[in-house]
Amino acid sequence: MEWRERYELGLARMDETHREFVAFCNELCSVAPENFLARLDAFIEHTAAHFDQENRWMEAVNFPACHRAEHDRVLDVIREVRQRVEQGDAFLGRRLLEELPPWFDNHVDTMDAALAFYLKEIGFDTEACALPTGSTAQGTAAGCACQSTPEGVETCRNP
């Protein structure tokens, strides 16, 4: 997975976490088969922390839940793949690594970009997880449009 400039969304903590995500994906692609499961566990732990961080920010500003729902779905899939790899399905583990880059591209370009834009717009402090003192922001995001596909997958985008 190649780091792209467009992954830089202007929030230092988010950008750093995204760089770590890309690095983990790359490590998983080159890890020896006997170490794959252990590194996948570390990736799951990192991804859960990554998503929890963004989820806390969204909760603090009452950002639409569709973004959090996608985080939950992706973690569920990764954990399911982990169980299948543990049972001997190495192919599914490698397939996950093929699917993560296009998912990440779309997720950063849509959901994370909308979140970053909104957090910057209202002056949200991602370090303190708080709005600035005296802020009049009400904590409702208007920039995320959510819709469900026929398969029942909800996606959000910045209109």
Backbone as JSON Lines, residues from 0, in Angstrom:
{"i":0,"aa":"M","n":[0.86,-1.16,0.0],"ca":[0.0,0.0,0.0],"c":[0.91,1.23,0.0]}
{"i":1,"aa":"E","n":[0.61,2.15,-0.87],"ca":[1.45,3.32,-1.02],"c":[0.81,4.52,-0.31]}
{"i":2,"aa":"W","n":[1.64,5.26,0.46],"ca":[1.16,6.48,1.1],"c":[0.9,7.53,0.02]}
{"i":3,"aa":"R","n":[-0.21,8.21,0.13],"ca":[-0.56,9.24,-0.84],"c":[-0.78,10.56,-0.12]}
{"i":4,"aa":"E","n":[-0.39,11.63,-0.76],"ca":[-0.53,12.96,-0.16],"c":[-1.98,13.26,0.23]}
{"i":5,"aa":"R","n":[-2.93,12.74,-0.52],"ca":[-4.32,13.05,-0.21],"c":[-4.79,12.42,1.09]}
{"i":6,"aa":"Y","n":[-4.0,11.52,1.66],"ca":[-4.33,10.97,2.97],"c":[-4.09,11.98,4.08]}
{"i":7,"aa":"E","n":[-3.31,13.03,3.79],"ca":[-3.07,14.1,4.76],"c":[-4.31,14.98,4.82]}
{"i":8,"aa":"L","n":[-5.01,14.93,5.96],"ca":[-6.27,15.66,6.08],"c":[-6.16,16.88,6.98]}
{"i":9,"aa":"G","n":[-4.96,17.16,7.45],"ca":[-4.76,18.39,8.21],"c":[-5.03,18.29,9.7]}
{"i":10,"aa":"L","n":[-5.24,17.09,10.2],"ca":[-5.34,16.86,11.65],"c":[-4.18,15.96,12.02]}
{"i":11,"aa":"A","n":[-3.23,16.48,12.77],"ca":[-1.98,15.76,13.03],"c":[-2.21,14.35,13.58]}
{"i":12,"aa":"R","n":[-3.08,14.21,14.56],"ca":[-3.29,12.88,15.15],"c":[-3.91,11.92,14.14]}
{"i":13,"aa":"M","n":[-4.86,12.4,13.36],"ca":[-5.49,11.55,12.34],"c":[-4.47,11.17,11.28]}
{"i":14,"aa":"D","n":[-3.71,12.14,10.82],"ca":[-2.71,11.87,9.78],"c":[-1.67,10.87,10.26]}
{"i":15,"aa":"E","n":[-1.21,11.01,11.5],"ca":[-0.23,10.08,12.06],"c":[-0.81,8.67,12.15]}
{"i":16,"aa":"T","n":[-2.04,8.56,12.61],"ca":[-2.69,7.25,12.73],"c":[-2.86,6.62,11.36]}
{"i":17,"aa":"H","n":[-3.19,7.42,10.35],"ca":[-3.34,6.89,8.99],"c":[-1.99,6.4,8.46]}
{"i":18,"aa":"R","n":[-0.91,7.11,8.77],"ca":[0.42,6.65,8.34],"c":[0.74,5.3,8.98]}
{"i":19,"aa":"E","n":[0.4,5.16,10.26],"ca":[0.63,3.89,10.95],"c":[-0.19,2.77,10.33]}
{"i":20,"aa":"F","n":[-1.43,3.06,9.96],"ca":[-2.31,2.07,9.33],"c":[-1.67,1.56,8.04]}
{"i":21,"aa":"V","n":[-1.19,2.48,7.21],"ca":[-0.55,2.11,5.94],"c":[0.7,1.27,6.21]}
{"i":22,"aa":"A","n":[1.49,1.67,7.19],"ca":[2.7,0.92,7.53],"c":[2.36,-0.5,7.99]}
{"i":23,"aa":"F","n":[1.31,-0.64,8.81],"ca":[0.88,-1.97,9.26],"c":[0.45,-2.82,8.07]}
{"i":24,"aa":"C","n":[-0.33,-2.24,7.17],"ca":[-0.76,-3.0,5.99],"c":[0.44,-3.49,5.2]}
{"i":25,"aa":"N","n":[1.41,-2.63,5.02],"ca":[2.61,-3.01,4.27],"c":[3.39,-4.11,4.99]}
{"i":26,"aa":"E","n":[3.49,-4.0,6.29],"ca":[4.19,-5.03,7.06],"c":[3.49,-6.38,6.9]}
{"i":27,"aa":"L","n":[2.17,-6.37,6.98],"ca":[1.42,-7.62,6.86],"c":[1.63,-8.27,5.49]}
{"i":28,"aa":"C","n":[1.81,-7.46,4.47],"ca":[2.01,-8.0,3.12],"c":[3.34,-8.73,2.98]}
{"i":29,"aa":"S","n":[4.31,-8.39,3.82],"ca":[5.63,-8.99,3.67],"c":[6.04,-9.9,4.82]}
{"i":30,"aa":"V","n":[5.18,-10.05,5.8],"ca":[5.53,-10.87,6.96],"c":[5.55,-12.36,6.58]}
{"i":31,"aa":"A","n":[6.45,-13.1,7.23],"ca":[6.52,-14.55,6.99],"c":[5.23,-15.21,7.45]}
{"i":32,"aa":"P","n":[4.8,-16.26,6.76],"ca":[3.53,-16.92,7.11],"c":[3.42,-17.32,8.58]}
{"i":33,"aa":"E","n":[4.54,-17.77,9.17],"ca":[4.47,-18.2,10.57],"c":[4.29,-17.03,11.54]}
{"i":34,"aa":"N","n":[4.51,-15.8,11.07],"ca":[4.33,-14.62,11.92],"c":[3.08,-13.82,11.58]}
{"i":35,"aa":"F","n":[2.37,-14.28,10.55],"ca":[1.23,-13.51,10.05],"c":[0.16,-13.3,11.13]}
{"i":36,"aa":"L","n":[-0.21,-14.33,11.82],"ca":[-1.3,-14.23,12.79],"c":[-0.94,-13.26,13.93]}
{"i":37,"aa":"A","n":[0.28,-13.33,14.42],"ca":[0.7,-12.41,15.49],"c":[0.68,-10.97,15.01]}
{"i":38,"aa":"R","n":[1.14,-10.72,13.79],"ca":[1.14,-9.35,13.26],"c":[-0.28,-8.9,12.93]}
{"i":39,"aa":"L","n":[-1.13,-9.84,12.51],"ca":[-2.54,-9.5,12.28],"c":[-3.19,-9.09,13.59]}
{"i":40,"aa":"D","n":[-2.86,-9.77,14.68],"ca":[-3.38,-9.38,15.99],"c":[-2.95,-7.96,16.35]}
{"i":41,"aa":"A","n":[-1.69,-7.63,16.09],"ca":[-1.2,-6.28,16.36],"c":[-1.92,-5.26,15.48]}
{"i":42,"aa":"F","n":[-2.18,-5.64,14.23],"ca":[-2.91,-4.75,13.32],"c":[-4.33,-4.54,13.81]}
{"i":43,"aa":"I","n":[-4.98,-5.58,14.27],"ca":[-6.34,-5.46,14.81],"c":[-6.35,-4.52,16.01]}
{"i":44,"aa":"E","n":[-5.38,-4.69,16.89],"ca":[-5.29,-3.83,18.07],"c":[-5.1,-2.37,17.66]}
{"i":45,"aa":"H","n":[-4.21,-2.13,16.7],"ca":[-3.97,-0.77,16.21],"c":[-5.23,-0.2,15.55]}
{"i":46,"aa":"T","n":[-5.87,-1.0,14.73],"ca":[-7.06,-0.52,14.02],"c":[-8.2,-0.22,14.98]}
{"i":47,"aa":"A","n":[-8.37,-1.05,16.0],"ca":[-9.4,-0.78,17.01],"c":[-9.11,0.54,17.72]}
{"i":48,"aa":"A","n":[-7.86,0.77,18.08],"ca":[-7.49,2.03,18.74],"c":[-7.69,3.22,17.8]}
{"i":49,"aa":"H","n":[-7.33,3.05,16.53],"ca":[-7.5,4.07,15.5],"c":[-8.98,4.45,15.39]}
{"i":50,"aa":"F","n":[-9.83,3.45,15.26],"ca":[-11.25,3.71,15.12],"c":[-11.85,4.28,16.4]}
{"i":51,"aa":"D","n":[-11.41,3.78,17.55],"ca":[-11.9,4.3,18.83],"c":[-11.57,5.79,18.97]}
{"i":52,"aa":"Q","n":[-10.38,6.17,18.53],"ca":[-9.98,7.58,18.58],"c":[-10.95,8.43,17.77]}
{"i":53,"aa":"E","n":[-11.19,8.04,16.52],"ca":[-12.11,8.8,15.68],"c":[-13.53,8.76,16.24]}
{"i":54,"aa":"N","n":[-13.93,7.61,16.78],"ca":[-15.28,7.49,17.35],"c":[-15.46,8.44,18.52]}
{"i":55,"aa":"R","n":[-14.44,8.59,19.37],"ca":[-14.53,9.53,20.5],"c":[-14.72,10.96,19.99]}
{"i":56,"aa":"W","n":[-13.98,11.31,18.95],"ca":[-14.13,12.65,18.39],"c":[-15.55,12.85,17.86]}
{"i":57,"aa":"M","n":[-16.05,11.84,17.15],"ca":[-17.4,11.95,16.58],"c":[-18.45,12.07,17.67]}
{"i":58,"aa":"E","n":[-18.3,11.29,18.72],"ca":[-19.26,11.36,19.84],"c":[-19.23,12.74,20.48]}
{"i":59,"aa":"A","n":[-18.05,13.31,20.62],"ca":[-17.9,14.6,21.27],"c":[-18.6,15.72,20.51]}
{"i":60,"aa":"V","n":[-18.75,15.55,19.19],"ca":[-19.38,16.61,18.39],"c":[-20.69,16.17,17.76]}
{"i":61,"aa":"N","n":[-21.18,15.01,18.17],"ca":[-22.44,14.47,17.65],"c":[-22.41,14.31,16.13]}
{"i":62,"aa":"F","n":[-21.32,13.74,15.62],"ca":[-21.16,13.5,14.19],"c":[-22.01,12.29,13.8]}
{"i":63,"aa":"P","n":[-22.55,12.23,12.58],"ca":[-23.42,11.11,12.19],"c":[-22.82,9.73,12.43]}
{"i":64,"aa":"A","n":[-23.65,8.83,12.88],"ca":[-23.22,7.48,13.3],"c":[-22.83,6.57,12.14]}
{"i":65,"aa":"C","n":[-23.11,6.94,10.91],"ca":[-22.78,6.07,9.8],"c":[-21.28,5.82,9.71]}
{"i":66,"aa":"H","n":[-20.47,6.78,10.08],"ca":[-19.02,6.62,10.05],"c":[-18.6,5.58,11.08]}
{"i":67,"aa":"R","n":[-19.16,5.67,12.28],"ca":[-18.84,4.7,13.32],"c":[-19.3,3.29,12.89]}
{"i":68,"aa":"A","n":[-20.45,3.21,12.26],"ca":[-20.97,1.92,11.81],"c":[-20.01,1.27,10.82]}
{"i":69,"aa":"E","n":[-19.39,2.06,9.96],"ca":[-18.42,1.48,9.04],"c":[-17.2,0.97,9.78]}
{"i":70,"aa":"H","n":[-16.74,1.71,10.77],"ca":[-15.63,1.23,11.59],"c":[-15.97,-0.13,12.2]}
{"i":71,"aa":"D","n":[-17.17,-0.24,12.75],"ca":[-17.59,-1.49,13.38],"c":[-17.62,-2.64,12.38]}
{"i":72,"aa":"R","n":[-18.14,-2.38,11.18],"ca":[-18.21,-3.43,10.15],"c":[-16.82,-3.89,9.73]}
{"i":73,"aa":"V","n":[-15.92,-2.95,9.53],"ca":[-14.57,-3.31,9.09],"c":[-13.87,-4.13,10.17]}
{"i":74,"aa":"L","n":[-13.98,-3.71,11.42],"ca":[-13.36,-4.49,12.5],"c":[-13.97,-5.89,12.59]}
{"i":75,"aa":"D","n":[-15.27,-5.99,12.41],"ca":[-15.91,-7.31,12.42],"c":[-15.33,-8.2,11.33]}
{"i":76,"aa":"V","n":[-15.17,-7.66,10.14],"ca":[-14.62,-8.44,9.02],"c":[-13.19,-8.86,9.33]}
{"i":77,"aa":"I","n":[-12.37,-7.93,9.8],"ca":[-10.97,-8.25,10.09],"c":[-10.88,-9.33,11.17]}
{"i":78,"aa":"R","n":[-11.71,-9.23,12.17],"ca":[-11.7,-10.24,13.25],"c":[-12.17,-11.6,12.75]}
{"i":79,"aa":"E","n":[-13.16,-11.59,11.86],"ca":[-13.62,-12.85,11.27],"c":[-12.52,-13.48,10.42]}
{"i":80,"aa":"V","n":[-11.83,-12.67,9.64],"ca":[-10.72,-13.16,8.84],"c":[-9.64,-13.73,9.76]}
{"i":81,"aa":"R","n":[-9.37,-13.07,10.86],"ca":[-8.37,-13.56,11.81],"c":[-8.73,-14.97,12.3]}
{"i":82,"aa":"Q","n":[-10.0,-15.18,12.63],"ca":[-10.43,-16.5,13.08],"c":[-10.24,-17.54,11.98]}
{"i":83,"aa":"R","n":[-10.55,-17.15,10.76],"ca":[-10.4,-18.08,9.64],"c":[-8.93,-18.4,9.36]}
{"i":84,"aa":"V","n":[-8.07,-17.4,9.5],"ca":[-6.63,-17.63,9.32],"c":[-6.13,-18.58,10.4]}
{"i":85,"aa":"E","n":[-6.58,-18.38,11.62],"ca":[-6.17,-19.26,12.72],"c":[-6.59,-20.71,12.44]}
{"i":86,"aa":"Q","n":[-7.69,-20.89,11.73],"ca":[-8.18,-22.23,11.37],"c":[-7.52,-22.77,10.11]}
{"i":87,"aa":"G","n":[-6.56,-22.02,9.56],"ca":[-5.81,-22.51,8.42],"c":[-6.11,-21.88,7.08]}
{"i":88,"aa":"D","n":[-7.0,-20.91,7.01],"ca":[-7.36,-20.28,5.75],"c":[-6.44,-19.08,5.46]}
{"i":89,"aa":"A","n":[-5.21,-19.37,5.09],"ca":[-4.23,-18.33,4.8],"c":[-4.64,-17.49,3.59]}
{"i":90,"aa":"F","n":[-5.35,-18.1,2.63],"ca":[-5.79,-17.37,1.45],"c":[-6.66,-16.18,1.84]}
{"i":91,"aa":"L","n":[-7.56,-16.38,2.78],"ca":[-8.46,-15.31,3.19],"c":[-7.68,-14.16,3.85]}
{"i":92,"aa":"G","n":[-6.63,-14.5,4.58],"ca":[-5.79,-13.46,5.17],"c":[-5.12,-12.61,4.11]}
{"i":93,"aa":"R","n":[-4.61,-13.26,3.08],"ca":[-3.97,-12.52,1.98],"c":[-5.0,-11.72,1.19]}
{"i":94,"aa":"R","n":[-6.19,-12.27,1.06],"ca":[-7.26,-11.56,0.34],"c":[-7.65,-10.28,1.07]}
{"i":95,"aa":"L","n":[-7.66,-10.34,2.4],"ca":[-7.93,-9.15,3.2],"c":[-6.94,-8.05,2.85]}
{"i":96,"aa":"L","n":[-5.69,-8.42,2.69],"ca":[-4.66,-7.43,2.39],"c":[-4.82,-6.82,1.01]}
{"i":97,"aa":"E","n":[-5.49,-7.53,0.11],"ca":[-5.79,-6.97,-1.21],"c":[-6.95,-5.99,-1.14]}
{"i":98,"aa":"E","n":[-7.87,-6.22,-0.22],"ca":[-9.07,-5.4,-0.12],"c":[-8.91,-4.15,0.75]}
{"i":99,"aa":"L","n":[-7.95,-4.17,1.67],"ca":[-7.79,-3.02,2.56],"c":[-7.4,-1.73,1.84]}
{"i":100,"aa":"P","n":[-6.44,-1.74,0.89],"ca":[-6.08,-0.47,0.24],"c":[-7.24,0.24,-0.46]}
{"i":101,"aa":"P","n":[-8.06,-0.44,-1.28],"ca":[-9.16,0.3,-1.89],"c":[-10.2,0.77,-0.86]}
{"i":102,"aa":"W","n":[-10.41,-0.03,0.18],"ca":[-11.33,0.41,1.22],"c":[-10.77,1.67,1.89]}
{"i":103,"aa":"F","n":[-9.48,1.65,2.25],"ca":[-8.86,2.78,2.94],"c":[-8.91,4.03,2.07]}
{"i":104,"aa":"D","n":[-8.6,3.9,0.78],"ca":[-8.69,5.04,-0.15],"c":[-10.06,5.7,-0.06]}
{"i":105,"aa":"N","n":[-11.09,4.88,-0.19],"ca":[-12.45,5.41,-0.18],"c":[-12.81,5.99,1.18]}
{"i":106,"aa":"H","n":[-12.43,5.3,2.25],"ca":[-12.79,5.75,3.59],"c":[-12.14,7.1,3.9]}
{"i":107,"aa":"V","n":[-10.87,7.25,3.57],"ca":[-10.19,8.52,3.83],"c":[-10.79,9.63,2.96]}
{"i":108,"aa":"D","n":[-11.02,9.33,1.68],"ca":[-11.54,10.34,0.76],"c":[-12.96,10.8,1.1]}
{"i":109,"aa":"T","n":[-13.72,9.98,1.77],"ca":[-15.11,10.32,2.03],"c":[-15.34,10.58,3.52]}
{"i":110,"aa":"M","n":[-15.43,9.53,4.29],"ca":[-15.8,9.67,5.69],"c":[-14.78,10.44,6.52]}
{"i":111,"aa":"D","n":[-13.51,10.07,6.41],"ca":[-12.5,10.76,7.2],"c":[-12.32,12.2,6.74]}
{"i":112,"aa":"A","n":[-12.39,12.44,5.44],"ca":[-12.27,13.81,4.94],"c":[-13.41,14.69,5.47]}
{"i":113,"aa":"A","n":[-14.62,14.15,5.5],"ca":[-15.75,14.91,6.03],"c":[-15.57,15.18,7.52]}
{"i":114,"aa":"L","n":[-15.12,14.17,8.26],"ca":[-14.89,14.35,9.69],"c":[-13.8,15.38,9.93]}
{"i":115,"aa":"A","n":[-12.68,15.26,9.23],"ca":[-11.57,16.2,9.42],"c":[-12.02,17.63,9.09]}
{"i":116,"aa":"F","n":[-12.73,17.79,7.99],"ca":[-13.21,19.12,7.6],"c":[-14.08,19.7,8.7]}
{"i":117,"aa":"Y","n":[-15.01,18.91,9.2],"ca":[-15.93,19.4,10.22],"c":[-15.19,19.75,11.51]}
{"i":118,"aa":"L","n":[-14.29,18.87,11.95],"ca":[-13.56,19.13,13.19],"c":[-12.73,20.4,13.08]}
{"i":119,"aa":"K","n":[-12.09,20.61,11.94],"ca":[-11.32,21.85,11.74],"c":[-12.25,23.05,11.69]}
{"i":120,"aa":"E","n":[-13.38,22.9,11.03],"ca":[-14.34,24.0,10.87],"c":[-14.85,24.51,12.22]}
{"i":121,"aa":"I","n":[-15.08,23.61,13.16],"ca":[-15.61,24.03,14.46],"c":[-14.5,24.26,15.49]}
{"i":122,"aa":"G","n":[-13.25,24.05,15.1],"ca":[-12.13,24.28,15.99],"c":[-11.95,23.22,17.05]}
{"i":123,"aa":"F","n":[-12.38,22.0,16.75],"ca":[-12.28,20.91,17.71],"c":[-10.82,20.56,17.97]}
{"i":124,"aa":"D","n":[-10.46,20.42,19.24],"ca":[-9.11,20.07,19.65],"c":[-9.03,18.55,19.78]}
{"i":125,"aa":"T","n":[-8.34,17.89,18.82],"ca":[-8.27,16.43,18.84],"c":[-7.37,15.92,19.96]}
{"i":126,"aa":"E","n":[-6.47,16.73,20.46],"ca":[-5.62,16.32,21.58],"c":[-6.43,16.27,22.87]}
{"i":127,"aa":"A","n":[-7.23,17.31,23.12],"ca":[-8.03,17.39,24.34],"c":[-9.4,16.76,24.16]}
{"i":128,"aa":"C","n":[-9.76,16.43,22.93],"ca":[-11.09,15.89,22.6],"c":[-12.18,16.84,23.09]}
{"i":129,"aa":"A","n":[-12.01,18.13,22.72],"ca":[-12.95,19.14,23.2],"c":[-13.05,20.3,22.22]}
{"i":130,"aa":"L","n":[-14.2,20.96,22.27],"ca":[-14.38,22.19,21.52],"c":[-13.63,23.31,22.24]}
{"i":131,"aa":"P","n":[-13.23,24.35,21.51],"ca":[-12.52,25.44,22.17],"c":[-13.43,26.16,23.17]}
{"i":132,"aa":"T","n":[-12.81,26.73,24.19],"ca":[-13.55,27.47,25.2],"c":[-14.33,28.59,24.52]}
{"i":133,"aa":"G","n":[-15.58,28.71,24.89],"ca":[-16.44,29.75,24.33],"c":[-17.02,29.43,22.97]}
{"i":134,"aa":"S","n":[-16.8,28.2,22.49],"ca":[-17.32,27.82,21.17],"c":[-18.84,27.82,21.19]}
{"i":135,"aa":"T","n":[-19.42,28.26,20.09],"ca":[-20.88,28.23,19.96],"c":[-21.34,27.06,19.11]}
{"i":136,"aa":"A","n":[-20.39,26.22,18.69],"ca":[-20.75,25.04,17.89],"c":[-21.67,24.14,18.71]}
{"i":137,"aa":"Q","n":[-22.69,23.65,18.07],"ca":[-23.68,22.82,18.75],"c":[-23.34,21.34,18.72]}
{"i":138,"aa":"G","n":[-22.3,20.99,17.97],"ca":[-21.93,19.58,17.92],"c":[-22.82,18.76,17.01]}
{"i":139,"aa":"T","n":[-23.36,19.37,15.98],"ca":[-24.1,18.6,14.98],"c":[-23.47,18.84,13.63]}
{"i":140,"aa":"A","n":[-23.13,17.77,12.97],"ca":[-22.49,17.87,11.66],"c":[-23.53,17.83,10.58]}
{"i":141,"aa":"A","n":[-23.43,18.77,9.66],"ca":[-24.38,18.82,8.56],"c":[-23.77,18.33,7.27]}
{"i":142,"aa":"G","n":[-22.48,17.99,7.26],"ca":[-21.8,17.69,6.02],"c":[-21.71,16.24,5.64]}
{"i":143,"aa":"C","n":[-22.38,15.34,6.31],"ca":[-22.27,13.92,6.01],"c":[-23.61,13.4,5.51]}
{"i":144,"aa":"A","n":[-23.63,13.01,4.26],"ca":[-24.85,12.44,3.7],"c":[-24.73,10.93,3.71]}
{"i":145,"aa":"C","n":[-25.68,10.25,4.3],"ca":[-25.62,8.8,4.42],"c":[-26.7,8.16,3.56]}
{"i":146,"aa":"Q","n":[-26.36,7.02,2.99],"ca":[-27.33,6.27,2.22],"c":[-26.98,4.8,2.27]}
{"i":147,"aa":"S","n":[-27.97,3.97,2.07],"ca":[-27.76,2.52,2.08],"c":[-27.81,1.99,0.66]}
{"i":148,"aa":"T","n":[-26.92,1.03,0.38],"ca":[-26.94,0.35,-0.91],"c":[-27.98,-0.75,-0.85]}
{"i":149,"aa":"P","n":[-28.32,-1.36,-1.98],"ca":[-29.27,-2.48,-1.96],"c":[-28.79,-3.65,-1.09]}
{"i":150,"aa":"E","n":[-27.45,-3.74,-0.88],"ca":[-26.91,-4.81,-0.05],"c":[-27.01,-4.48,1.44]}
{"i":151,"aa":"G","n":[-27.5,-3.26,1.77],"ca":[-27.64,-2.86,3.15],"c":[-26.4,-2.21,3.73]}
{"i":152,"aa":"V","n":[-25.44,-1.85,2.89],"ca":[-24.23,-1.19,3.37],"c":[-24.47,0.31,3.36]}
{"i":153,"aa":"E","n":[-24.31,0.93,4.52],"ca":[-24.5,2.36,4.62],"c":[-23.18,3.06,4.36]}
{"i":154,"aa":"T","n":[-23.18,4.06,3.49],"ca":[-21.98,4.83,3.22],"c":[-22.29,6.29,3.43]}
{"i":155,"aa":"C","n":[-21.26,7.05,3.74],"ca":[-21.41,8.48,3.95],"c":[-20.47,9.18,3.02]}
{"i":156,"aa":"R","n":[-20.85,10.36,2.64],"ca":[-19.97,11.18,1.8],"c":[-20.26,12.63,2.11]}
{"i":157,"aa":"N","n":[-19.32,13.45,1.79],"ca":[-19.49,14.88,1.96],"c":[-20.14,15.41,0.7]}
{"i":158,"aa":"P","n":[-21.38,15.91,0.78],"ca":[-22.08,16.35,-0.43],"c":[-21.43,17.53,-1.11]}
